[in-house]
Each structure stands twice: as C-alpha cells, then as structure tokens.
Amino acid sequence: MESSKEQEKVVVDEQATTPAEEKKNSKAERDRKKEEARRAREEASKKGQQEWKKDPNDPCAHKFGDCELNRSQSDPELRYAKKFTEVHQLDESLTGQEVIVRGRLHQSRAQGKKMVFLIIRERFSTVQAGLFVNEPEISAGMAEYSRRIPKESIVEVKAKVVVPEQAVKGCTQKVELHIQEVWTINKAAPILPFQIDDAARKCENQEDEEKEDEKKEDAKDEKD
C-alpha cells in the first residue's frame, strides 16, 4: 500500500511544474504564435504585392511607379539637372513652391481609397506628404500604389509645399507636402525583421511591453 502511494507521489511530482516553468512555457507558446502570425502576414503581403499591377492606361501612369536602375550610361541631363530639397530644409519659406524630395518611407497610412499619407525620413528629419485623389491629376491607382510601398523603401516625391491648417504632429518639419509624383527608387522587403520606429521606442518594463505586444498581435489576428 505504501509502495503504491509512493509511486503516485512520484507521478504527481513529475507532472507538477513550477511557476517559473509555466511562465517559460507560456512565453515560448506566445513566441511561437507570434512567429506564425508574422510569417502569415509576410506571405499575405508578398502575395498582395505580386497580385497588384500598375495599369498602363492609368491617366497618371507617368507620375508614379518603381524606377529602373539608374545606370552610369544614362542621360546626364536627367542625372544632374534634377535638384533635390533636403527634408530639413522644408519650412514656411518654401510655401507654394514645387520641390523634389528623396528619403526613406518611415510610415504610411491610408484613409479610405482617396487619401494616403507618407512620412518621409532623411537622417533625423521627417516630413508628412499627402496624396489626395483628384482625377485626372491624381488617380485612384496612384493612391493604391502609394499605400502599398513597403516601409524603409527609398522614395522620391515631387510635391508642393503647403502650410497645413492643423499642426503636423510627430514630424520635425511643420509644413506638409502635397504629392504630384511618387516614385520608389529602392524597394525594401515587404516585412522587415523590425521597424525603425519600434527600435526607437523606449522600453521601461520588458514584461509590460511583451503583454502589450501580445494584445496587439491578438487584435491583428482577430482583424485578419
């Protein structure tokens, strides 16, 4: 009888886990789910990029798209005549002027199918650029293309400098660009291992950050 009780105790002890082990197993399971969700989003993003194609009959087809490689034997007039304005130079003194700006796509967001906002970053300076559908000047296809540009791609925009009615929050430059042309010079991978804005985010409590990330992932999965 005593032998049977001892065996039962051994089985219970083997099955029991400590709080630390439970936490470790729980974290491993969350990490596994995150990785599966990340891969699913990456595949969906790649599929979306492959499925969408620019319509050659788009009235604004000559105003947007992926640029071809600029080889050294290209037309010098096109290579050197173009004048760029750096992001940190954009201020109210340029209001109403057309400028050409090149930088990294820091963030992007679409509001419906007729408005797309791009945050362009050059070194430590950022500026908001808006694209507003107004055919035939700005087409819906142009807006669709713009919202699909992957973050951290190098983009070039031709735009008009305006002073917005409401102050632009989150950008170093307080003026806004109204896009007339948008080109992708160098396209980044659809989903990078991490984003610059995530890496720059201050983390005071790692455990709270993980819980918050888990909530965001769960909300994304439910939405998808």
Order of alpha helices (4+ residues) and beta strands (2+ residues): alpha-alpha-beta-alpha-beta-beta-beta-alpha-beta-beta-alpha-alpha
